Amino acid sequence: MAARRAVWGCLQNSQVHAARHRHLNSREVNRLTPTQAQAVVAGAILRQLHAVVTTGQAWDPDIAAHGRRQPTVVGVVAA
């Protein structure tokens, strides 16, 4: 029950987890139901929590998104 409540709050506040949930619900092949997608996100939250606690490293959204976020480019001017 705690993981389910954590997922609900996480989907409201975390862009990384909300994007993952949307992807799992909207993909054409092997689309998951909302409950199945919530279970996947809950598993990801638990794995990330374990990694943060055992390594002491801060949570990083780039790592959580499997490196799929576009890096922000600073100082580039379009011509």
Secondary structure, DSSP 8 states (H G I E B T S, - for coil): -HHHHHHHHHHHH-HHHHHHHHHHHH-SSS---HHHHHHHHHHHHHHHHHHHHHH-----HHHHTTT-S-----S----
